[in-house]
């Protein structure tokens, strides 16, 4: 067990959101799955829980998506599992579940192994229990490989050695604006990955600069990127379908760009526990280009049609049709 659910300990008067998510993409790109198990609780109210699924395909007209919401009484954290919701279970080494909805029926039966240790985005353990930041991130399985089957509508998809990850985040409030960039099997290496989460935080009338925390693992070496002390050297130029970024770490500098065509992007509503809402855009078949400088010549790495890019924002004029599912 590399993490544990926080929702069982949330006080009645408190607000909370929490998400366990699975991202896996076909090794040669062009096809991916994104599955979320979430808890949403407004202060002083009973919570709700949801299963979300998006199937991405480069040959399709656009992502296929569905969501089902249940009372929080359907949500639990059984012994030996991270989370279980309406029969959908995520546990070390296995993810399985079913969503039945008007938009789309889907099911998954996946087994996974991990080739790296967990990655905790926040640099100090005490920050995971501190009031700030209000959003906590970690990747319990950042370099997973999946095998099994997916059913998306009438289509049966065989999953064979799809690289990906398991993520976990929770908090009392989403960042004012955030981006997430993820790539697996960098340069063809089974345990190599990139995982970056960056946010701008609302503090009263002010919004902070970008604060990023990330990891790139390459050639068996882990390089932590960003942090509170690297704010001045962090560059994020983000938009609905692309992001350029520059982060530094101890003796390293990373530059990158992640992008996808608009038709491959899915948009959802994410609600803060106390309100209001964000529009969240995601594409898990994005292209990723990286340049890593570390004690020598720059190293260039590309991921074609298999990286994840997510942006959360207040904006609603991004041009991507939002899925017709409320949150909270």
C-alpha positions as a Markdown table, in Angstrom:
| # | Residue | x | y | z |
|---|---|---|---|---|
| 1 | Unk | 0.0 | 0.0 | 0.0 |
| 2 | Unk | 1.7 | 3.2 | -1.2 |
| 3 | Unk | -1.0 | 5.6 | -0.2 |
| 4 | Unk | -4.3 | 5.6 | 1.7 |
| 5 | Unk | -7.7 | 7.3 | 1.2 |
| 6 | Unk | -8.3 | 10.5 | 3.2 |
| 7 | Unk | -12.1 | 10.7 | 2.8 |
| 8 | Unk | -12.9 | 8.4 | 5.8 |
| 9 | Unk | -11.4 | 10.9 | 8.2 |
| 10 | Unk | -13.1 | 14.1 | 6.9 |
| 11 | Unk | -15.1 | 15.9 | 9.6 |
| 12 | Unk | -18.8 | 16.5 | 8.9 |
| 13 | Unk | -18.3 | 20.3 | 8.8 |
| 14 | Unk | -15.4 | 20.2 | 6.4 |
| 15 | Unk | -15.2 | 20.2 | 2.7 |
| 16 | Unk | -13.1 | 17.8 | 0.7 |
| 17 | Unk | -12.4 | 16.4 | -2.8 |
| 18 | Unk | -10.3 | 13.3 | -3.5 |
| 19 | Unk | -9.3 | 11.4 | -6.6 |
| 20 | Unk | -7.6 | 8.1 | -7.4 |
| 21 | Unk | -6.9 | 7.9 | -11.1 |
| 22 | Unk | -5.6 | 5.5 | -13.7 |
| 23 | Unk | -3.9 | 6.6 | -16.9 |
| 24 | Unk | -2.6 | 4.1 | -19.5 |
| 25 | Unk | -1.7 | 4.5 | -23.1 |
| 26 | Unk | -0.9 | 2.1 | -25.9 |
| 27 | Unk | 2.9 | 1.8 | -26.3 |
| 28 | Unk | 3.0 | 3.1 | -29.8 |
| 29 | Unk | 0.6 | 5.9 | -29.0 |
| 30 | Unk | -2.8 | 6.9 | -30.4 |
| 31 | Unk | -5.0 | 5.2 | -27.8 |
| 32 | Unk | -5.4 | 5.7 | -24.1 |
| 33 | Unk | -7.7 | 5.3 | -21.1 |
| 34 | Unk | -8.2 | 7.6 | -18.1 |
| 35 | Unk | -10.3 | 6.4 | -15.2 |
| 36 | Unk | -11.1 | 8.3 | -12.0 |
| 37 | Unk | -12.6 | 7.4 | -8.6 |
| 38 | Unk | -13.6 | 10.6 | -6.8 |
| 39 | Unk | -15.1 | 11.8 | -3.5 |
| 40 | Unk | -16.7 | 15.3 | -3.3 |
| 41 | Unk | -18.1 | 16.8 | -0.1 |
| 42 | Unk | -19.4 | 20.3 | 0.5 |
| 43 | Unk | -18.9 | 21.7 | 4.0 |
| 44 | Unk | -21.6 | 20.5 | 6.4 |
| 45 | Unk | -23.2 | 18.2 | 3.8 |
| 46 | Unk | -23.0 | 14.5 | 3.0 |
| 47 | Unk | -20.6 | 13.6 | 0.2 |
| 48 | Unk | -21.1 | 12.1 | -3.3 |
| 49 | Unk | -18.8 | 9.8 | -5.1 |
| 50 | Unk | -18.2 | 9.3 | -8.9 |
| 51 | Unk | -16.7 | 7.1 | -11.4 |
| 52 | Unk | -15.3 | 8.8 | -14.5 |
| 53 | Unk | -13.9 | 7.2 | -17.7 |
| 54 | Unk | -12.5 | 8.7 | -20.9 |
| 55 | Unk | -11.3 | 6.6 | -23.8 |
| 56 | Unk | -9.0 | 8.5 | -26.2 |
| 57 | Unk | -8.4 | 7.3 | -29.8 |
| 58 | Unk | -6.5 | 9.2 | -32.5 |
| 59 | Unk | -8.6 | 7.5 | -35.2 |
| 60 | Unk | -11.9 | 8.5 | -33.5 |
| 61 | Unk | -13.8 | 11.8 | -34.0 |
| 62 | Unk | -13.1 | 12.6 | -30.3 |
| 63 | Unk | -12.8 | 11.2 | -26.8 |
| 64 | Unk | -15.6 | 8.9 | -25.6 |
| 65 | Unk | -16.6 | 9.7 | -22.0 |
| 66 | Unk | -19.0 | 8.7 | -19.3 |
| 67 | Unk | -19.5 | 9.4 | -15.6 |
| 68 | Unk | -21.7 | 7.9 | -12.9 |
| 69 | Unk | -22.4 | 9.5 | -9.5 |
| 70 | Unk | -23.4 | 7.7 | -6.3 |
| 71 | Unk | -24.1 | 8.6 | -2.6 |
| 72 | Unk | -20.9 | 8.5 | -0.6 |
| 73 | Unk | -22.3 | 5.5 | 1.2 |
| 74 | Unk | -21.2 | 3.5 | -1.9 |
| 75 | Unk | -17.6 | 4.6 | -1.4 |
| 76 | Unk | -15.1 | 2.8 | 0.9 |
| 77 | Unk | -11.5 | 2.1 | 1.5 |
| 78 | Unk | -11.4 | -1.6 | 2.2 |
| 79 | Unk | -8.4 | -3.3 | 3.8 |
| 80 | Unk | -5.9 | -4.1 | 1.1 |
| 81 | Unk | -7.4 | -1.6 | -1.5 |
| 82 | Unk | -7.0 | 2.1 | -2.2 |
| 83 | Unk | -10.6 | 2.7 | -3.0 |
| 84 | Unk | -13.9 | 0.9 | -3.9 |
| 85 | Unk | -16.9 | 2.5 | -5.4 |
| 86 | Unk | -20.1 | 0.8 | -6.5 |
| 87 | Unk | -18.1 | -2.4 | -7.1 |
| 88 | Unk | -15.2 | -0.6 | -9.0 |
| 89 | Unk | -12.0 | -1.4 | -7.0 |
| 90 | Unk | -8.5 | 0.0 | -7.2 |
| 91 | Unk | -5.9 | -2.0 | -5.3 |
| 92 | Unk | -2.2 | -2.6 | -5.6 |
| 93 | Unk | -1.7 | -4.6 | -8.8 |
| 94 | Unk | -5.3 | -4.4 | -10.0 |
| 95 | Unk | -8.1 | -2.0 | -11.3 |
| 96 | Unk | -11.5 | -3.3 | -12.2 |
| 97 | Unk | -15.0 | -1.8 | -12.5 |
| 98 | Unk | -18.0 | -1.0 | -14.6 |
| 99 | Unk | -19.9 | 2.2 | -15.5 |
| 100 | Unk | -23.4 | 2.1 | -16.8 |
| 101 | Unk | -24.8 | 5.3 | -18.1 |
| 102 | Unk | -27.0 | 6.9 | -20.7 |
| 103 | Unk | -24.0 | 8.3 | -22.6 |
| 104 | Unk | -21.8 | 5.2 | -22.6 |
| 105 | Unk | -21.3 | 1.8 | -20.9 |
| 106 | Unk | -17.8 | 0.8 | -20.1 |
| 107 | Unk | -15.9 | -1.7 | -18.0 |
| 108 | Unk | -12.3 | -2.6 | -17.3 |
| 109 | Unk | -10.3 | -5.5 | -15.9 |
| 110 | Unk | -6.7 | -4.5 | -15.6 |
| 111 | Unk | -3.6 | -5.8 | -13.8 |
| 112 | Unk | -0.5 | -3.8 | -13.3 |
| 113 | Unk | 3.1 | -3.9 | -12.1 |
| 114 | Unk | 5.3 | -0.9 | -11.3 |
| 115 | Unk | 8.9 | -0.4 | -12.2 |
| 116 | Unk | 9.7 | 2.5 | -9.9 |
| 117 | Unk | 9.0 | 3.7 | -6.3 |
| 118 | Unk | 6.2 | 6.1 | -5.4 |
| 119 | Unk | 6.7 | 9.8 | -6.2 |
| 120 | Unk | 5.5 | 12.4 | -3.6 |
| 121 | Unk | 5.2 | 15.7 | -5.4 |
| 122 | Unk | 5.4 | 17.8 | -2.2 |
| 123 | Unk | 9.1 | 17.9 | -1.1 |
| 124 | Unk | 8.4 | 17.6 | 2.7 |
| 125 | Unk | 6.2 | 15.1 | 4.4 |
| 126 | Unk | 4.9 | 17.7 | 6.8 |
| 127 | Unk | 3.2 | 19.5 | 3.9 |
| 128 | Unk | 0.8 | 16.6 | 3.5 |
| 129 | Unk | -0.8 | 17.4 | 6.8 |
| 130 | Unk | -0.4 | 21.2 | 6.7 |
| 131 | Unk | -3.2 | 23.6 | 5.8 |
| 132 | Unk | -1.3 | 24.8 | 2.8 |
| 133 | Unk | -1.1 | 23.9 | 0.0 |
| 134 | Unk | -4.8 | 23.0 | -0.1 |
| 135 | Unk | -4.2 | 20.5 | -2.8 |
| 136 | Unk | -2.0 | 17.4 | -2.1 |
| 137 | Unk | -0.5 | 15.3 | -4.9 |
| 138 | Unk | 1.3 | 12.0 | -5.0 |
| 139 | Unk | 1.8 | 9.2 | -7.6 |
| 140 | Unk | 1.8 | 5.9 | -5.7 |
| 141 | Unk | 2.6 | 4.0 | -9.0 |
| 142 | Unk | 4.3 | 6.5 | -11.4 |
| 143 | Unk | 5.7 | 3.9 | -13.8 |
| 144 | Unk | 3.1 | 1.2 | -14.1 |
| 145 | Unk | 2.5 | -1.2 | -16.9 |
| 146 | Unk | -1.0 | -2.6 | -17.6 |
| 147 | Unk | -2.5 | -5.7 | -19.1 |
| 148 | Unk | -6.1 | -6.8 | -19.4 |
| 149 | Unk | -9.2 | -5.7 | -21.2 |
| 150 | Unk | -11.5 | -2.7 | -21.7 |
| 151 | Unk | -15.0 | -2.6 | -23.0 |
| 152 | Unk | -16.0 | 0.9 | -24.3 |
| 153 | Unk | -19.5 | 0.7 | -25.7 |
| 154 | Unk | -19.5 | -2.3 | -28.0 |
| 155 | Unk | -15.7 | -2.1 | -28.5 |
| 156 | Unk | -13.4 | -4.6 | -26.8 |
| 157 | Unk | -9.9 | -3.3 | -26.4 |
| 158 | Unk | -7.1 | -5.7 | -25.5 |
| 159 | Unk | -4.5 | -4.0 | -23.2 |
| 160 | Unk | -1.0 | -5.4 | -23.6 |
| 161 | Unk | 1.9 | -3.8 | -21.9 |
| 162 | Unk | 0.3 | -0.3 | -21.9 |
| 163 | Unk | 2.6 | 2.0 | -19.8 |
| 164 | Unk | 0.9 | 4.5 | -17.5 |
| 165 | Unk | 0.5 | 5.4 | -13.8 |
| 166 | Unk | -1.8 | 5.5 | -10.8 |
| 167 | Unk | -2.3 | 9.0 | -9.2 |
| 168 | Unk | -3.8 | 10.3 | -6.0 |
| 169 | Unk | -4.8 | 13.8 | -5.0 |
| 170 | Unk | -7.0 | 15.4 | -2.4 |
| 171 | Unk | -7.7 | 18.7 | -0.7 |
| 172 | Unk | -10.1 | 21.3 | 0.5 |
| 173 | Unk | -9.8 | 23.4 | -2.6 |
| 174 | Unk | -8.4 | 23.1 | -6.1 |
| 175 | Unk | -5.7 | 25.4 | -7.3 |
| 176 | Unk | -6.8 | 28.6 | -9.0 |
| 177 | Unk | -5.2 | 27.3 | -12.2 |
| 178 | Unk | -3.2 | 24.1 | -12.7 |
| 179 | Unk | -1.4 | 21.9 | -15.2 |
| 180 | Unk | -0.4 | 18.3 | -15.1 |
| 181 | Unk | 2.1 | 16.7 | -17.6 |
| 182 | Unk | 2.9 | 13.0 | -17.6 |
| 183 | Unk | 4.8 | 10.7 | -19.9 |
| 184 | Unk | 5.8 | 7.0 | -19.6 |
| 185 | Unk | 8.6 | 4.8 | -20.9 |
| 186 | Unk | 10.8 | 7.8 | -21.8 |
| 187 | Unk | 13.4 | 6.8 | -24.5 |
| 188 | Unk | 11.9 | 3.3 | -24.4 |
| 189 | Unk | 13.0 | 2.7 | -20.8 |
| 190 | Unk | 10.5 | 0.7 | -18.8 |
| 191 | Unk | 11.0 | 2.6 | -15.5 |
| 192 | Unk | 11.5 | 6.1 | -17.0 |
| 193 | Unk | 8.8 | 8.7 | -16.6 |
| 194 | Unk | 7.9 | 12.4 | -16.3 |
| 195 | Unk | 5.3 | 13.6 | -13.8 |
| 196 | Unk | 4.8 | 17.3 | -13.2 |
| 197 | Unk | 2.0 | 19.1 | -11.3 |
| 198 | Unk | 2.0 | 22.9 | -11.3 |
| 199 | Unk | -0.4 | 25.4 | -9.8 |
| 200 | Unk | -1.2 | 29.0 | -9.1 |
| 201 | Unk | -2.8 | 29.5 | -5.7 |
| 202 | Unk | -5.4 | 32.1 | -4.8 |
| 203 | Unk | -4.5 | 33.9 | -1.5 |
| 204 | Unk | -7.1 | 36.5 | -0.8 |
| 205 | Unk | -7.0 | 39.0 | -3.7 |
| 206 | Unk | -3.7 | 37.8 | -5.0 |
| 207 | Unk | -2.7 | 34.8 | -7.1 |
| 208 | Unk | 0.8 | 33.3 | -6.7 |
| 209 | Unk | 3.2 | 32.7 | -9.5 |
| 210 | Unk | 3.5 | 29.1 | -10.8 |
| 211 | Unk | 4.7 | 26.6 | -8.3 |
| 212 | Unk | 5.7 | 23.3 | -9.9 |
| 213 | Unk | 6.7 | 20.0 | -8.4 |
| 214 | Unk | 7.9 | 17.2 | -10.7 |
| 215 | Unk | 10.1 | 14.2 | -11.3 |
| 216 | Unk | 11.9 | 13.0 | -14.4 |
| 217 | Unk | 13.4 | 9.5 | -14.1 |
| 218 | Unk | 15.8 | 8.6 | -16.9 |
| 219 | Unk | 18.6 | 6.1 | -17.2 |
| 220 | Unk | 17.8 | 4.9 | -13.7 |
| 221 | Unk | 18.4 | 8.4 | -12.2 |
| 222 | Unk | 15.7 | 10.5 | -10.6 |
| 223 | Unk | 15.8 | 14.2 | -10.9 |
| 224 | Unk | 13.3 | 16.2 | -8.7 |
| 225 | Unk | 12.2 | 19.4 | -10.5 |
| 226 | Unk | 10.7 | 22.7 | -9.3 |
| 227 | Unk | 9.7 | 23.3 | -5.7 |
| 228 | Unk | 8.9 | 26.5 | -3.7 |
| 229 | Unk | 12.6 | 27.6 | -3.9 |
| 230 | Unk | 12.5 | 27.4 | -7.8 |
| 231 | Unk | 9.6 | 29.7 | -8.4 |
| 232 | Unk | 11.8 | 32.3 | -10.2 |
| 233 | Unk | 13.2 | 29.7 | -12.6 |
| 234 | Unk | 9.9 | 28.0 | -13.3 |
| 235 | Unk | 8.2 | 29.0 | -16.6 |
| 236 | Unk | 4.8 | 27.8 | -17.6 |
| 237 | Unk | 3.1 | 29.0 | -20.8 |
| 238 | Unk | -0.2 | 27.1 | -20.9 |
| 239 | Unk | -3.3 | 27.0 | -23.1 |
| 240 | Unk | -6.2 | 24.7 | -23.6 |
| 241 | Unk | -4.4 | 22.3 | -25.9 |
| 242 | Unk | -0.7 | 22.9 | -25.4 |
| 243 | Unk | 1.9 | 23.9 | -22.8 |
| 244 | Unk | 5.5 | 25.0 | -22.8 |
| 245 | Unk | 7.4 | 24.6 | -19.6 |
| 246 | Unk | 10.8 | 25.1 | -18.1 |
| 247 | Unk | 11.8 | 23.7 | -14.7 |
| 248 | Unk | 15.1 | 23.3 | -12.9 |
| 249 | Unk | 16.4 | 21.0 | -10.2 |
| 250 | Unk | 19.7 | 20.1 | -8.5 |
| 251 | Unk | 22.2 | 20.4 | -11.4 |
| 252 | Unk | 19.5 | 19.9 | -14.1 |
| 253 | Unk | 17.2 | 21.9 | -16.3 |
| 254 | Unk | 14.2 | 20.6 | -18.2 |
| 255 | Unk | 12.5 | 22.3 | -21.1 |
| 256 | Unk | 9.5 | 20.8 | -22.8 |
| 257 | Unk | 6.3 | 21.2 | -24.8 |
| 258 | Unk | 3.2 | 19.0 | -24.7 |
| 259 | Unk | 0.4 | 19.4 | -27.2 |
| 260 | Unk | -2.6 | 17.8 | -28.8 |
| 261 | Unk | -5.2 | 18.6 | -31.5 |
| 262 | Unk | -8.4 | 20.1 | -30.0 |
| 263 | Unk | -10.6 | 17.2 | -31.2 |
| 264 | Unk | -8.6 | 14.8 | -29.0 |
| 265 | Unk | -9.2 | 16.8 | -25.8 |
| 266 | Unk | -12.0 | 16.1 | -23.2 |
| 267 | Unk | -13.5 | 18.8 | -21.0 |
| 268 | Unk | -15.1 | 18.2 | -17.6 |
| 269 | Unk | -16.5 | 20.4 | -14.8 |
| 270 | Unk | -14.6 | 20.1 | -11.5 |
| 271 | Unk | -16.3 | 21.8 | -8.5 |
| 272 | Unk | -14.5 | 23.1 | -5.4 |
| 273 | Unk | -16.0 | 21.7 | -2.2 |
| 274 | Unk | -17.1 | 25.3 | -1.2 |
| 275 | Unk | -17.6 | 26.4 | -4.9 |
| 276 | Unk | -17.2 | 27.7 | -7.5 |
| 277 | Unk | -16.2 | 25.5 | -10.5 |
| 278 | Unk | -13.3 | 24.9 | -12.9 |
| 279 | Unk | -13.3 | 23.6 | -16.4 |
| 280 | Unk | -10.7 | 20.9 | -16.7 |
| 281 | Unk | -9.3 | 19.8 | -20.0 |
| 282 | Unk | -7.3 | 16.6 | -20.5 |
| 283 | Unk | -5.8 | 14.7 | -23.4 |
| 284 | Unk | -3.9 | 11.4 | -22.6 |
| 285 | Unk | -2.7 | 10.9 | -26.2 |
| 286 | Unk | -0.7 | 14.2 | -26.4 |
| 287 | Unk | 2.7 | 14.6 | -28.0 |
| 288 | Unk | 5.6 | 15.4 | -25.6 |
| 289 | Unk | 9.0 | 16.8 | -26.5 |
| 290 | Unk | 11.7 | 17.2 | -23.8 |
| 291 | Unk | 15.2 | 18.5 | -23.5 |
| 292 | Unk | 17.1 | 17.7 | -20.4 |
| 293 | Unk | 20.4 | 19.4 | -19.5 |
| 294 | Unk | 22.5 | 17.5 | -16.9 |
| 295 | Unk | 26.3 | 17.6 | -16.6 |
| 296 | Unk | 26.8 | 17.5 | -20.4 |
| 297 | Unk | 25.1 | 17.6 | -23.8 |
| 298 | Unk | 21.4 | 18.1 | -23.8 |
| 299 | Unk | 19.3 | 14.9 | -23.9 |
| 300 | Unk | 16.2 | 15.0 | -26.2 |
| 301 | Unk | 13.3 | 12.7 | -25.6 |
| 302 | Unk | 9.9 | 12.4 | -27.4 |
| 303 | Unk | 6.7 | 10.7 | -26.6 |
| 304 | Unk | 4.3 | 10.4 | -29.5 |
| 305 | Unk | 0.6 | 10.2 | -28.9 |
| 306 | Unk | 0.8 | 8.8 | -25.4 |
| 307 | Unk | 1.5 | 11.6 | -23.0 |
| 308 | Unk | -1.0 | 13.3 | -20.7 |
| 309 | Unk | -1.7 | 17.0 | -20.5 |
| 310 | Unk | -4.3 | 18.5 | -18.2 |
| 311 | Unk | -5.2 | 22.1 | -17.5 |
| 312 | Unk | -7.7 | 23.3 | -14.9 |
| 313 | Unk | -9.0 | 26.9 | -15.1 |
| 314 | Unk | -11.9 | 29.2 | -14.5 |
| 315 | Unk | -12.1 | 30.1 | -18.2 |
| 316 | Unk | -15.0 | 28.7 | -20.2 |
| 317 | Unk | -14.1 | 30.2 | -23.6 |
| 318 | Unk | -11.5 | 27.5 | -24.4 |
| 319 | Unk | -13.5 | 26.1 | -27.4 |
| 320 | Unk | -13.8 | 22.5 | -26.1 |
| 321 | Unk | -17.3 | 21.1 | -25.6 |
| 322 | Unk | -17.8 | 20.3 | -21.9 |
| 323 | Unk | -19.1 | 16.9 | -20.9 |
| 324 | Unk | -22.8 | 17.1 | -19.7 |
| 325 | Unk | -22.1 | 15.9 | -16.2 |
| 326 | Unk | -22.3 | 18.1 | -13.1 |
| 327 | Unk | -19.8 | 17.7 | -10.2 |
| 328 | Unk | -20.6 | 17.6 | -6.6 |
